[in-house]
Structures are given as structure tokens and as C-alpha cells.
């Protein structure tokens, strides 16, 4: 199921690495944007692929010195289901 250097490696802010034969049912392939590529108040943005069955997208923002917000999205291909979660973190 090798994918080699797929399109995500060509996106600004994502490391270009060989993704061939890295998909596994238990261990995802994770792509994370470099912090320097994100807007100033964004803390993280990542994509995780679990085989061809599920994908997670997460990102976070700092709202103030003591409050941040994190968004988690999970898409299950077989069910065509998107589950969205939002978390507030208080007292950083």
C-alpha cells in the first residue's frame, strides 16, 4: 500500500518525507505543520491517517494568556461520519 512522497509533502509547512509503506491499522501516519508556518495565535495543526478507514484533523488556538481552544475532527470513511469535538483549556 506504499504511497511514496504524496501531495502532503509538497504543502508549505509540512515536512517532505517518504511515506511509502507507513500506513498501518494501529499506528497512524501523522502530518504536523511547523509552528513557524501557523498564524501567531494558532498553537498546532495536524492530520492523522489510520489506514484508509479514518482521518483525524486537529488544531488549536490561544484565545488569551489563560485560555486556549482545541478542535478535534474524526472522519470515518466506511460510515461517512464526521465527529467534531471542541475543548476549552483554562489556566495554561
Backbone as a printed PyTorch tensor [residue, N CA C, xyz], in Angstrom:
tensor([[[  0.8100,  -1.1780,   0.0000],
         [  0.0000,   0.0000,   0.0000],
         [  0.8630,   1.2550,   0.0000]],

        [[  2.0880,   1.2020,  -0.4500],
         [  3.0040,   2.3340,  -0.4090],
         [  2.4700,   3.5520,  -1.1300]],

        [[  2.7390,   4.7050,  -0.5890],
         [  2.2610,   5.9600,  -1.1580],
         [  3.4190,   6.8560,  -1.5930]],

        [[  4.6420,   6.5210,  -1.1900],
         [  5.7750,   7.3510,  -1.5690],
         [  5.6250,   8.7720,  -1.0500]],

        [[  6.1450,   9.7170,  -1.8000],
         [  6.0510,  11.1270,  -1.4200],
         [  4.7670,  11.6990,  -1.9900]],

        [[  3.6970,  11.5940,  -1.2480],
         [  2.3910,  12.0500,  -1.7070],
         [  2.2680,  13.5660,  -1.6250]],

        [[  1.1630,  14.0620,  -2.0550],
         [  0.9380,  15.5060,  -2.1720],
         [  1.1600,  16.2870,  -0.8880]],

        [[  0.8490,  15.7200,   0.2840],
         [  1.0030,  16.4740,   1.5270],
         [  2.4410,  16.9150,   1.7720]],

        [[  3.4010,  16.1670,   1.2760],
         [  4.8060,  16.5460,   1.4280],
         [  5.1630,  17.7820,   0.6270]],

        [[  4.2880,  18.2040,  -0.2610],
         [  4.5320,  19.3890,  -1.0880],
         [  3.8380,  20.6320,  -0.5360]],

        [[  3.1080,  20.4690,   0.5640],
         [  2.3880,  21.5890,   1.1760],
         [  3.3570,  22.3870,   2.0410]],

        [[  3.3620,  23.7120,   1.8700],
         [  4.2160,  24.5640,   2.6970],
         [  3.9150,  24.3340,   4.1690]],

        [[  4.9660,  24.1220,   4.9550],
         [  4.8130,  23.9410,   6.3890],
         [  4.7610,  22.4950,   6.8370]],

        [[  4.6160,  21.5390,   5.8930],
         [  4.6180,  20.1150,   6.2330],
         [  5.9130,  19.4950,   5.7230]],

        [[  6.5620,  18.7150,   6.5730],
         [  7.8270,  18.0880,   6.2230],
         [  7.6460,  17.1390,   5.0380]],

        [[  8.5960,  17.1570,   4.1090],
         [  8.5940,  16.2500,   2.9760],
         [  9.3960,  15.0080,   3.3630]],

        [[  8.7240,  13.8690,   3.4970],
         [  9.3890,  12.6190,   3.8650],
         [  8.7540,  11.4690,   3.1030]],

        [[  9.4160,  10.3440,   3.0440],
         [  8.9340,   9.1920,   2.2840],
         [  7.8670,   8.4580,   3.0930]],

        [[  6.6600,   8.4690,   2.5820],
         [  5.5320,   7.8580,   3.2770],
         [  5.2550,   6.4200,   2.8190]],

        [[  6.0890,   5.8890,   1.9670],
         [  5.8830,   4.5450,   1.4270],
         [  5.7940,   3.5150,   2.5540]],

        [[  4.7880,   2.6580,   2.4690],
         [  4.5880,   1.5390,   3.4100],
         [  4.4700,   1.9570,   4.8690]],

        [[  3.9780,   3.1540,   5.1370],
         [  3.8660,   3.5970,   6.5270],
         [  2.4670,   3.4450,   7.0890]],

        [[  1.4740,   3.1640,   6.2560],
         [  0.1070,   3.0160,   6.7540],
         [ -0.0390,   1.6970,   7.4900]],

        [[ -0.6980,   1.7430,   8.6410],
         [ -0.8750,   0.5790,   9.4830],
         [ -2.2150,   0.7340,  10.2000]],

        [[ -2.8890,  -0.3640,  10.4640],
         [ -4.1860,  -0.3110,  11.1450],
         [ -4.0990,   0.3260,  12.5320]],

        [[ -3.0170,   0.0610,  13.2510],
         [ -2.9070,   0.5260,  14.6320],
         [ -2.1660,   1.8450,  14.7860]],

        [[ -1.2110,   2.1090,  13.9180],
         [ -0.3600,   3.2890,  14.0570],
         [ -0.5840,   4.2250,  12.8810]],

        [[ -1.0320,   5.4340,  13.1590],
         [ -1.3520,   6.3600,  12.0790],
         [ -0.1100,   7.0060,  11.4770]],

        [[ -0.2920,   7.5420,  10.3040],
         [  0.6900,   8.4390,   9.7180],
         [  0.2210,   9.8270,  10.1070]],

        [[  1.0710,  10.5710,  10.7700],
         [  0.6920,  11.9020,  11.2240],
         [  1.4950,  12.9660,  10.4910]],

        [[  0.8020,  13.9850,  10.0870],
         [  1.4130,  15.1350,   9.4300],
         [  1.1420,  16.3310,  10.3140]],

        [[  2.1920,  17.0560,  10.6660],
         [  2.0360,  18.1950,  11.5570],
         [  2.6820,  19.4140,  10.9070]],

        [[  1.9590,  20.5090,  10.9330],
         [  2.5150,  21.7460,  10.4020],
         [  3.5920,  22.2710,  11.3340]],

        [[  4.6560,  22.8460,  10.7540],
         [  5.6850,  23.5190,  11.5420],
         [  5.0520,  24.7190,  12.2340]],

        [[  5.4080,  24.9440,  13.4790],
         [  4.8580,  26.0570,  14.2580],
         [  5.0680,  27.3910,  13.5380]],

        [[  6.2130,  27.5520,  12.8900],
         [  6.5190,  28.8240,  12.2120],
         [  5.6190,  29.0630,  10.9950]],

        [[  4.9430,  28.0270,  10.5060],
         [  4.0550,  28.1560,   9.3490],
         [  2.6300,  28.5300,   9.7360]],

        [[  2.3480,  28.5210,  11.0290],
         [  0.9870,  28.7870,  11.5210],
         [  0.8100,  30.2520,  11.8870]],

        [[ -0.4180,  30.7440,  11.8800],
         [ -0.6790,  32.1090,  12.3640],
         [ -0.2320,  32.2500,  13.8170]],

        [[  0.0210,  33.4570,  14.2410],
         [  0.5850,  33.7220,  15.5730],
         [ -0.2230,  33.1250,  16.7140]],

        [[ -1.5480,  33.1540,  16.6480],
         [ -2.3410,  32.6580,  17.7740],
         [ -2.7180,  31.1780,  17.6340]],

        [[ -2.2640,  30.5100,  16.5800],
         [ -2.5530,  29.0840,  16.3880],
         [ -1.4330,  28.2590,  17.0140]],

        [[ -1.7950,  27.2910,  17.8600],
         [ -0.7860,  26.5050,  18.5740],
         [ -0.3650,  25.2420,  17.8380]],

        [[ -1.2830,  24.6390,  17.0810],
         [ -0.9390,  23.4270,  16.3520],
         [ -1.9800,  23.1450,  15.2660]],

        [[ -1.5620,  22.3590,  14.2800],
         [ -2.4780,  21.8440,  13.2600],
         [ -1.8730,  20.5490,  12.7500]],

        [[ -2.6780,  19.4720,  12.8070],
         [ -2.1580,  18.1820,  12.3700],
         [ -3.2430,  17.3410,  11.7070]],

        [[ -2.7850,  16.4200,  10.8820],
         [ -3.6290,  15.4460,  10.1930],
         [ -3.0830,  14.0710,  10.5190]],

        [[ -3.9460,  13.1270,  10.8530],
         [ -3.5190,  11.7520,  11.1180],
         [ -4.3780,  10.8150,  10.2940]],

        [[ -3.7290,   9.8610,   9.6390],
         [ -4.4180,   8.9080,   8.7810],
         [ -4.2540,   7.5020,   9.3420]],

        [[ -5.3470,   6.8370,   9.5830],
         [ -5.3610,   5.4670,  10.0870],
         [ -5.7960,   4.5880,   8.9290]],

        [[ -4.8220,   4.0290,   8.1960],
         [ -5.1040,   3.2430,   7.0010],
         [ -5.9830,   4.0900,   6.0920]],

        [[ -6.9180,   3.4850,   5.4210],
         [ -7.8210,   4.2630,   4.5720],
         [ -9.2120,   4.3180,   5.1850]],

        [[ -9.2860,   4.0460,   6.5070],
         [-10.5760,   3.9590,   7.1810],
         [-10.9380,   5.1830,   8.0040]],

        [[ -9.9390,   5.9240,   8.4680],
         [-10.2240,   7.0430,   9.3680],
         [ -9.1630,   8.1290,   9.2290]],

        [[ -9.6060,   9.3680,   9.3990],
         [ -8.6950,  10.5010,   9.3660],
         [ -9.0560,  11.4360,  10.5110]],

        [[ -8.0510,  11.9410,  11.2060],
         [ -8.2520,  12.9250,  12.2710],
         [ -7.6240,  14.2460,  11.8410]],

        [[ -8.3070,  15.3260,  12.1440],
         [ -7.7860,  16.6650,  11.9040],
         [ -7.9090,  17.4190,  13.2190]],

        [[ -6.8110,  18.0060,  13.6740],
         [ -6.8770,  18.7590,  14.9260],
         [ -6.1140,  20.0680,  14.7900]],

        [[ -6.5990,  21.0700,  15.5060],
         [ -5.9030,  22.3500,  15.5420],
         [ -6.3080,  23.0960,  16.7980]],

        [[ -5.4530,  24.0130,  17.2080],
         [ -5.7080,  24.7540,  18.4280],
         [ -5.3170,  26.2110,  18.3040]],

        [[ -5.9570,  27.0380,  19.1160],
         [ -5.7040,  28.4750,  19.1520],
         [ -5.5710,  28.9480,  20.5890]],

        [[ -4.7630,  29.9660,  20.7990],
         [ -4.6850,  30.6430,  22.0840],
         [ -5.6510,  31.8070,  22.0090]],

        [[ -6.5860,  31.8640,  22.9530],
         [ -7.5640,  32.9520,  22.9890],
         [ -7.1130,  34.0950,  23.8900]],

        [[ -6.4150,  33.7480,  24.9700],
         [ -5.8790,  34.7460,  25.8970],
         [ -4.7090,  34.0980,  26.6230]],

        [[ -4.1270,  34.8000,  27.5830],
         [ -2.9960,  34.2420,  28.3400],
         [ -3.3600,  32.9640,  29.0720]],

        [[ -4.6270,  32.8180,  29.4500],
         [ -5.0010,  31.6580,  30.2620],
         [ -6.0480,  30.7440,  29.6120]],

        [[ -6.4270,  31.0200,  28.3610],
         [ -7.4580,  30.2010,  27.7140],
         [ -7.0380,  29.8360,  26.2950]],

        [[ -7.1770,  28.5550,  25.9850],
         [ -6.9660,  28.1070,  24.6090],
         [ -8.1410,  27.2240,  24.2060]],

        [[ -8.2810,  27.0370,  22.9230],
         [ -9.3580,  26.2070,  22.3910],
         [ -8.7330,  25.1940,  21.4310]],

        [[ -9.2400,  23.9530,  21.4990],
         [ -8.7320,  22.8870,  20.6250],
         [ -9.8950,  22.2350,  19.9050]],

        [[ -9.7130,  22.0140,  18.6320],
         [-10.7240,  21.3930,  17.7810],
         [-10.2120,  20.0360,  17.3290]],

        [[-11.0090,  19.0030,  17.4790],
         [-10.6710,  17.6550,  17.0170],
         [-11.7930,  17.1830,  16.1030]],

        [[-11.4230,  16.7190,  14.9410],
         [-12.3900,  16.2080,  13.9660],
         [-11.9590,  14.8130,  13.5440]],

        [[-12.8840,  13.8700,  13.5670],
         [-12.5840,  12.4920,  13.1600],
         [-13.5610,  12.1180,  12.0500]],

        [[-12.9980,  11.6640,  10.9280],
         [-13.8400,  11.2310,   9.8140],
         [-13.6470,   9.7340,   9.5960]],

        [[-14.7400,   8.9730,   9.6590],
         [-14.7190,   7.5280,   9.4080],
         [-15.2520,   7.2920,   8.0010]],

        [[-14.4060,   6.7760,   7.1240],
         [-14.7450,   6.6130,   5.7170],
         [-15.8960,   5.6360,   5.5240]],

        [[-15.8240,   4.4660,   6.1310],
         [-16.8460,   3.4340,   5.9350],
         [-18.2420,   3.8740,   6.3310]],

        [[-18.3260,   4.7160,   7.3550],
         [-19.6180,   5.1980,   7.8480],
         [-19.9890,   6.5590,   7.2520]],

        [[-19.0630,   7.1680,   6.5450],
         [-19.2420,   8.5530,   6.0600],
         [-19.6760,   9.4420,   7.2180]],

        [[-18.9480,   9.3180,   8.3310],
         [-19.3140,  10.0050,   9.5690],
         [-18.2190,  10.9650,  10.0120]],

        [[-18.6120,  12.1930,  10.3280],
         [-17.7030,  13.1950,  10.8570],
         [-18.1030,  13.4990,  12.2950]],

        [[-17.1590,  13.3320,  13.2230],
         [-17.4010,  13.6360,  14.6280],
         [-16.5080,  14.8240,  14.9870]],

        [[-17.1340,  15.8900,  15.4780],
         [-16.3980,  17.1010,  15.8330],
         [-16.4460,  17.3090,  17.3330]],

        [[-15.2980,  17.6830,  17.8960],
         [-15.1970,  17.9640,  19.3290],
         [-14.4650,  19.2780,  19.5200]],

        [[-14.8940,  20.0360,  20.5220],
         [-14.2410,  21.2890,  20.8780],
         [-13.9260,  21.2610,  22.3650]],

        [[-12.6890,  21.6360,  22.7110],
         [-12.2730,  21.6570,  24.1000],
         [-11.7150,  23.0270,  24.4390]],

        [[-12.1040,  23.5550,  25.5980],
         [-11.5080,  24.7760,  26.1090],
         [-10.5350,  24.3840,  27.2090]],

        [[ -9.3640,  24.9720,  27.1960],
         [ -8.3520,  24.7190,  28.2220],
         [ -8.1520,  26.0360,  28.9710]],

        [[ -8.4180,  26.0070,  30.2620],
         [ -8.3260,  27.2060,  31.0880],
         [ -7.1770,  27.0440,  32.0630]],

        [[ -6.3800,  28.1080,  32.2430],
         [ -5.2600,  28.0690,  33.1910],
         [ -4.0280,  27.4410,  32.6000]],

        [[ -3.5580,  28.0110,  31.5120],
         [ -2.3770,  27.4640,  30.8130],
         [ -1.1600,  27.5260,  31.6570]]])
